[in-house]
Amino acid sequence: MLLVREREKASGLAGWQLSHFVLIAAFLLFVVPPMIEVARFNWTTEQGGHGPIVMATGLWLLYREYTKAKHLAAPGNRLLGFGALLILVPLYIVAGITGILELQVFLMYAAVVAAAYLLVGGAVLRACWFPILYLAFALPPPDQVVAVLTQPVKIAISGAAVKFLYALGYPIGSSGVMIQIAQFELLVAAACSGLNSLLTLSAICMFYVYLKNKHDRALFIGMAFLVLPIAVLANFIRVLILILITYYAGEAAAQGFLHDFAGLLTFAAALATLMAIEALVTSRRKTKPAAERIDG
């Protein structure tokens, strides 16, 4: 009996070593190199500066959700999983050769999801759907997509900020992509540069909503619909702050430390607004049943 147990342990250890060796080799070959490039060229910029936060919180949440769902693990359909990898891996290699980093990392992300499907199956992936989706926000989106999504919002926010400050009596106006306040001129692109992280800001707000309300489907959906408007409102506040800093302290101040401070304030304003709305809704939902019991 003891000999049989020793053989089972040895065979299990050998299987564990082989499977993990393959996974580690694939990770080092396909995941680490493009992520190093993302860290060097995207996470060091204002547009992607919040990527490490998303990656760290996303991996933590993925681990937490996986530990709850690992009892559902079962190998996925091989035809479907390997078929996806046979398409994704060559495309990943081509993207790496052409130097299109944004496309390469998203193909890598899709290939990792396909490999995870093969290993643990669809039930586990469905249980971990939010952290899997959330982690995609740590990857840099194509610049053309960002421009198409944010350009109309930039114009609307800058126009609203100019009208708001003009109504308060500030000597401000705008012409095309230029905002002029007193003797200073600002490009709309510079004033609204925080919109480049609009998707990331929305993702972090969704992270908070998911942690707080994932078991309350109605509240989760309702709060999720509020994330994007709140993110836009936070960027509107950021534009106001940058314009006022330029007016009172000059262009140098608006592009220095205070510029970064305004970005941090954007996140703080968005999260604070989201928390305040959630607290208000939760308190009203708690007091309403109590009022109904009293009336009854």
C-alpha positions as CSV (number, residue, x, y, z in Angstrom):
1,M,0.0,0.0,0.0
2,L,2.8,2.4,0.9
3,L,4.6,1.6,-2.4
4,V,1.5,2.3,-4.4
5,R,1.1,5.7,-2.7
6,E,4.7,6.6,-3.4
7,R,4.2,5.7,-7.0
8,E,1.0,7.8,-7.2
9,K,2.9,10.8,-5.7
10,A,5.8,10.4,-8.1
11,S,3.5,10.1,-11.2
12,G,1.5,13.1,-10.0
13,L,4.6,15.2,-9.4
14,A,5.9,14.3,-12.8
15,G,2.7,15.3,-14.5
16,W,2.6,18.5,-12.6
17,Q,6.1,19.4,-13.5
18,L,5.5,18.7,-17.2
19,S,2.2,20.7,-17.5
20,H,3.6,23.6,-15.6
21,F,6.8,23.6,-17.6
22,V,4.8,24.0,-20.8
23,L,2.6,26.7,-19.3
24,I,5.6,28.7,-18.0
25,A,7.4,28.3,-21.3
26,A,4.4,29.6,-23.2
27,F,4.0,32.4,-20.8
28,L,7.6,33.5,-21.1
29,L,7.5,33.2,-24.9
30,F,4.2,34.8,-25.7
31,V,3.1,37.0,-22.8
32,V,6.2,38.5,-21.2
33,P,7.8,40.2,-24.3
34,P,4.8,42.2,-25.4
35,M,3.9,43.1,-21.8
36,I,7.4,44.5,-21.3
37,E,6.9,46.7,-24.4
38,V,3.5,47.8,-23.0
39,A,5.1,48.7,-19.7
40,R,7.9,50.7,-21.4
41,F,5.9,52.6,-24.0
42,N,2.3,52.8,-22.7
43,W,2.3,52.5,-18.9
44,T,4.8,55.3,-18.7
45,T,2.5,57.8,-20.5
46,E,-0.5,59.7,-19.2
47,Q,-2.8,57.7,-21.5
48,G,-1.7,54.3,-20.0
49,G,-0.4,55.4,-16.6
50,H,-3.2,53.5,-14.8
51,G,-2.5,50.2,-16.5
52,P,-0.4,48.8,-13.6
53,I,-3.3,49.5,-11.2
54,V,-5.8,47.7,-13.5
55,M,-3.3,44.8,-14.0
56,A,-2.7,44.4,-10.2
57,T,-6.3,44.7,-9.1
58,G,-7.5,42.5,-12.0
59,L,-5.1,39.7,-11.3
60,W,-6.1,39.8,-7.6
61,L,-9.8,39.6,-8.5
62,L,-9.2,36.9,-11.0
63,Y,-7.4,34.8,-8.4
64,R,-10.2,35.4,-5.9
65,E,-13.0,34.5,-8.4
66,Y,-11.1,31.4,-9.6
67,T,-10.6,30.0,-6.1
68,K,-14.4,30.1,-5.8
69,A,-15.1,28.5,-9.2
70,K,-12.2,26.0,-9.5
71,H,-14.5,23.1,-8.5
72,L,-16.2,23.7,-11.9
73,A,-13.0,23.2,-13.8
74,A,-13.1,20.7,-16.7
75,P,-11.2,20.7,-19.9
76,G,-12.9,22.7,-22.7
77,N,-13.8,21.5,-26.2
78,R,-10.4,20.7,-27.9
79,L,-11.7,21.4,-31.4
80,L,-12.9,24.8,-30.4
81,G,-9.9,25.7,-28.2
82,F,-7.1,24.5,-30.5
83,G,-9.0,25.9,-33.5
84,A,-8.9,29.4,-31.9
85,L,-5.2,29.0,-31.0
86,L,-4.4,27.9,-34.6
87,I,-5.9,31.2,-35.8
88,L,-4.7,33.5,-33.0
89,V,-1.0,32.4,-32.6
90,P,0.0,33.0,-36.3
91,L,-1.8,36.4,-36.2
92,Y,0.1,37.2,-33.0
93,I,3.4,36.4,-34.7
94,V,2.5,38.5,-37.8
95,A,1.5,41.4,-35.5
96,G,4.8,41.1,-33.7
97,I,6.8,41.1,-36.9
98,T,4.9,44.2,-38.2
99,G,5.4,46.0,-34.9
100,I,1.8,46.7,-34.2
101,L,1.9,46.5,-30.4
102,E,-1.8,47.2,-29.7
103,L,-2.9,44.4,-32.1
104,Q,-0.3,42.0,-30.8
105,V,-1.2,42.3,-27.1
106,F,-4.9,41.9,-27.8
107,L,-4.2,38.8,-29.9
108,M,-2.1,37.6,-27.0
109,Y,-5.0,38.3,-24.6
110,A,-7.4,36.3,-26.8
111,A,-4.9,33.4,-27.0
112,V,-4.5,33.3,-23.2
113,V,-8.3,33.2,-22.9
114,A,-8.5,30.4,-25.4
115,A,-5.7,28.5,-23.6
116,A,-7.5,29.0,-20.3
117,Y,-10.7,27.6,-21.9
118,L,-8.8,24.5,-22.9
119,L,-7.5,24.0,-19.4
120,V,-10.5,24.9,-17.1
121,G,-13.5,25.0,-19.4
122,G,-16.3,27.5,-20.1
123,A,-18.0,27.2,-16.7
124,V,-14.9,28.7,-14.9
125,L,-14.5,31.4,-17.6
126,R,-18.1,32.4,-17.2
127,A,-17.7,32.6,-13.4
128,C,-14.6,34.8,-13.9
129,W,-16.1,36.9,-16.7
130,F,-15.6,40.3,-15.0
131,P,-11.9,40.0,-14.1
132,I,-11.2,38.6,-17.5
133,L,-12.9,41.5,-19.2
134,Y,-11.5,44.0,-16.7
135,L,-7.9,42.9,-17.4
136,A,-8.3,43.9,-21.1
137,F,-8.4,47.5,-20.0
138,A,-4.7,47.2,-18.9
139,L,-3.8,46.8,-22.6
140,P,-3.3,49.8,-24.9
141,P,-6.2,50.4,-27.3
142,P,-5.4,51.4,-30.9
143,D,-4.8,55.2,-31.1
144,Q,-7.3,55.5,-34.0
145,V,-10.0,53.9,-31.8
146,V,-9.3,56.2,-28.9
147,A,-9.4,59.2,-31.3
148,V,-12.7,58.2,-32.8
149,L,-14.3,57.5,-29.4
150,T,-13.0,60.6,-27.5
151,Q,-12.9,63.4,-30.2
152,P,-16.7,64.2,-30.0
153,V,-16.5,64.0,-26.2
154,K,-13.5,66.3,-26.1
155,I,-15.3,68.9,-28.2
156,A,-18.5,68.7,-26.1
157,I,-16.6,68.9,-22.8
158,S,-14.4,71.8,-23.9
159,G,-17.5,73.7,-25.2
160,A,-19.4,73.1,-22.0
161,A,-16.4,74.3,-19.9
162,V,-16.1,77.5,-21.9
163,K,-19.8,78.3,-21.6
164,F,-19.8,77.6,-17.9
165,L,-16.8,79.8,-17.1
166,Y,-18.1,82.5,-19.5
167,A,-21.4,82.5,-17.6
168,L,-19.4,83.1,-14.4
169,G,-17.7,86.1,-15.9
170,Y,-14.4,84.8,-17.0
171,P,-12.8,86.3,-20.2
172,I,-12.9,83.0,-22.1
173,G,-13.9,81.9,-25.6
174,S,-13.1,79.1,-28.0
175,S,-12.5,78.8,-31.7
176,G,-12.2,75.4,-33.3
177,V,-9.7,73.4,-31.2
178,M,-8.4,76.4,-29.4
179,I,-9.6,77.8,-26.0
180,Q,-8.5,81.3,-25.1
181,I,-8.8,82.7,-21.6
182,A,-7.4,86.2,-21.0
183,Q,-3.9,86.2,-22.7
184,F,-3.5,82.4,-22.6
185,E,-4.4,79.9,-25.3
186,L,-5.0,76.2,-24.7
187,L,-5.5,73.4,-27.2
188,V,-8.6,71.4,-26.7
189,A,-6.4,68.3,-27.1
190,A,-4.2,69.4,-24.2
191,A,-7.0,70.5,-21.9
192,C,-8.9,67.2,-22.6
193,S,-5.9,64.9,-22.5
194,G,-7.4,63.1,-19.5
195,L,-10.1,61.6,-21.9
196,N,-7.3,59.3,-23.2
197,S,-7.8,57.4,-19.9
198,L,-11.6,57.6,-20.0
199,L,-11.9,53.8,-20.6
200,T,-9.5,53.1,-17.8
201,L,-11.4,55.4,-15.5
202,S,-14.6,53.6,-16.4
203,A,-13.0,50.3,-15.8
204,I,-11.8,51.2,-12.3
205,C,-15.2,52.5,-11.4
206,M,-16.7,49.3,-12.7
207,F,-14.3,47.4,-10.5
208,Y,-15.7,49.1,-7.5
209,V,-19.3,48.5,-8.6
210,Y,-18.6,44.8,-9.2
211,L,-17.0,44.3,-5.8
212,K,-19.8,46.1,-4.0
213,N,-22.9,45.0,-5.9
214,K,-22.1,41.8,-7.9
215,H,-24.7,39.8,-6.0
216,D,-27.4,42.5,-6.5
217,R,-28.0,42.3,-10.2
218,A,-30.4,45.3,-10.4
219,L,-28.1,47.6,-8.5
220,F,-25.1,46.4,-10.4
221,I,-26.7,47.1,-13.8
222,G,-28.0,50.5,-12.6
223,M,-24.6,51.6,-11.3
224,A,-22.9,50.2,-14.4
225,F,-25.0,52.6,-16.6
226,L,-23.8,55.5,-14.5
227,V,-20.1,54.8,-14.8
228,L,-19.5,56.4,-18.2
229,P,-21.5,59.6,-17.5
230,I,-19.7,60.0,-14.1
231,A,-16.3,59.5,-15.9
232,V,-17.3,62.2,-18.4
233,L,-18.4,64.5,-15.6
234,A,-15.0,63.9,-13.8
235,N,-13.2,64.9,-17.0
236,F,-15.3,68.0,-17.3
237,I,-14.1,69.0,-13.8
238,R,-10.6,68.3,-14.8
239,V,-10.9,70.6,-17.8
240,L,-12.3,73.4,-15.6
241,I,-9.4,73.0,-13.2
242,L,-6.8,73.1,-15.9
243,I,-8.3,76.2,-17.5
244,L,-8.5,78.0,-14.1
245,I,-4.9,77.0,-13.3
246,T,-3.8,78.5,-16.6
247,Y,-5.8,81.7,-15.9
248,Y,-4.5,82.2,-12.4
249,A,-1.0,80.6,-12.5
250,G,0.0,80.5,-16.1
251,E,0.6,77.8,-18.7
252,A,3.8,76.5,-17.1
253,A,1.8,75.6,-13.9
254,A,-1.0,74.0,-15.9
255,Q,1.5,71.7,-17.6
256,G,3.6,70.8,-14.5
257,F,2.8,69.1,-11.2
258,L,-0.7,70.7,-11.1
259,H,-1.5,69.0,-14.4
260,D,-0.9,65.6,-12.9
261,F,-2.7,66.6,-9.7
262,A,-5.8,67.4,-11.8
263,G,-5.6,63.9,-13.3
264,L,-5.6,62.4,-9.8
265,L,-8.5,64.6,-8.9
266,T,-10.4,63.3,-11.9
267,F,-10.2,59.8,-10.5
268,A,-11.1,60.9,-7.0
269,A,-14.1,62.9,-8.2
270,A,-15.4,60.0,-10.2
271,L,-15.0,57.4,-7.4
272,A,-16.5,59.8,-4.8
273,T,-19.5,60.5,-7.0
274,L,-20.1,56.8,-7.6
275,M,-19.8,56.0,-3.9
276,A,-22.2,58.8,-3.0
277,I,-24.8,57.7,-5.5
278,E,-24.5,54.1,-4.4
279,A,-24.8,55.1,-0.7
280,L,-27.9,57.1,-1.4
281,V,-29.5,54.3,-3.4
282,T,-28.6,51.7,-0.8
283,S,-30.0,53.8,2.1
284,R,-33.2,54.5,0.2
285,R,-33.7,50.8,-0.5
286,K,-33.1,50.0,3.2
287,T,-35.5,52.6,4.5
288,K,-38.3,51.9,2.0
289,P,-39.1,48.4,3.3
290,A,-39.0,49.7,6.9
291,A,-41.5,52.5,5.9
292,E,-43.7,49.8,4.2
293,R,-43.7,47.7,7.4
294,I,-44.7,50.8,9.5
295,D,-47.5,51.7,7.1
296,G,-48.7,48.1,7.1
